[in-house]
Amino acid sequence: MNIRIVLLFLISLACISACGGGGSNNGIEPPPPQPPVGGIGRTGIAMGPITTFGSIAVNGVHYDTASATFSDDGNAAAESDLKVGQIVLVQGSIDDNLSTGTADTVTFDDAVTGPVDSIDAALSQLVVLGQTVLVRPSTSFDDNIAPASLEGLAEFDVVEISGFFTATGQIEATRIEKKPAGTQFEVHGTVSNLDTGNFMFSIGALTVDYSAALLDNFPGGQISDEDFVEAKGMGVSATGELLATKVELESLGVVGDEGTHVEIEGFITRFASGADFDVSGFPVTTGGGTVYEGGVAADLGLNVKVEVEGDLNAGGVLVADKVDIRRGKAVRATALVDAVDAGTDSLVMLGFNVTTDPLTRFEDKSDADVRPLTIADINAGDYLEVRGSESPAGSGQILATIVEREDVDPRTILQGYVTNVAEPTLTILGVTIETTGAVFRDVDDSILTPAEFFNLVDVNSLVKADGVESSATTITATEVELELEF
């Protein structure tokens, strides 16, 4: 895969709009477009998942969208069309406090939309139109998927995936939504195995038949290997090829003036050193003044997920003021809320504290359907699913990545690292898990006997317990399962 293109089609859409046409990535770069300037403060570019609305928050920055224009796959859209977890490109201005800004444009496009080819629950992934999609704790599921997990999907379902490309071309999903029959299929990726005689090429494991397709933005009207393209079509052939109706070359890069503030979340897709790497194809350098969160410079490497922010230098490289290393978010809890303290952006459930920050993604999936949902809207007795990590380590509290409110259910779920084993009980985040009478499962979902399970489990094992909350800090489990950490 040509890693330079992984700055995503979002940025290439902005470039196409600004340039009035596409260019080739075969050594010919398009003229660098200039991001729009609006509001007060500096010109700013942000790319990442939407965390909340009112107006819109991306990478911890709240953007006023009162005068913004919105687009979805190149078509005019509205803010109400967007959803939490979708990756967007925001261009506009950012205030000197770096926490608020004014959006001129907000651009969204999916990574892939099409039928589910296969589902691998053990590896927590699926294949959509030949593209491997990774489902992680940071994946939001639309409320048209029930249950809100891979269990709510089946082969041949048509889904829209928003997500980050990894260095190997897989997609880590940030949001998955079912789409109705008749939805146009779309896939983004790098052309390989080009066969001009038979009008075929590959994107990942998908073969694209472009014999009847409109070719857009290709110099000389010709597709080349290593081009980054979007292919669209209404169906696949009996042998699985996408019957493309349009293939569009997507241009590379958005280049701002020196001093433009840039905030990008994604995977490190090229790594030469801790001072020379790309995030989603965007060149980044670090220095003595760079602040690291969630780790240290030595933790950086290919395919490490980060959020970087800083200003562009004269060469168009992001000089990072901050690098936030996004470690795994393996802790999950689904339970009733015990108490809320909106003043400290925190709440209590199952007896432990849950803290939130500007990067926490809020979504209301209950019948109340509050948008935007904030911690001020949450009350004791509400039923929440919280995903995140234990932070600080060993503190027994969760720093939430995702907070979702759901309709009240008696089911209580806790996933986390075991701190004590005393058969037939476990302790996770200070919560006692009573396992007598429970079904035990291994990481591959196979049934274990109680003796087999407790022979495998140890302190620091990742375990999910599913049952009922029998006291403020006790779950009587009906099922207990060893989990893989992704």
PyMOL commands that set and color helices and strands:
alter all, ss='L'
color gray80, all
select helices_A, chain A and resi 3-19+79-81+150-152+219-221+297-299+342-344+375-377+450-456
alter helices_A, ss='H'
color red, helices_A
select strands_A, chain A and resi 42-53+56-58+61-64+69-72+75-77+87-94+100-108+112-120+125-128+131-134+140-141+158-165+171-178+185-190+192-195+200-203+206-209+214-216+228-236+242-249+261-273+276-279+282-285+291-293+305-312+318-325+331-341+346-349+352-355+361-364+383-390+398-406+412-422+425-428+431-434+439-441+447-448+462-471+474-482
alter strands_A, ss='S'
color yellow, strands_A
deselect
rebuild
show_as cartoon
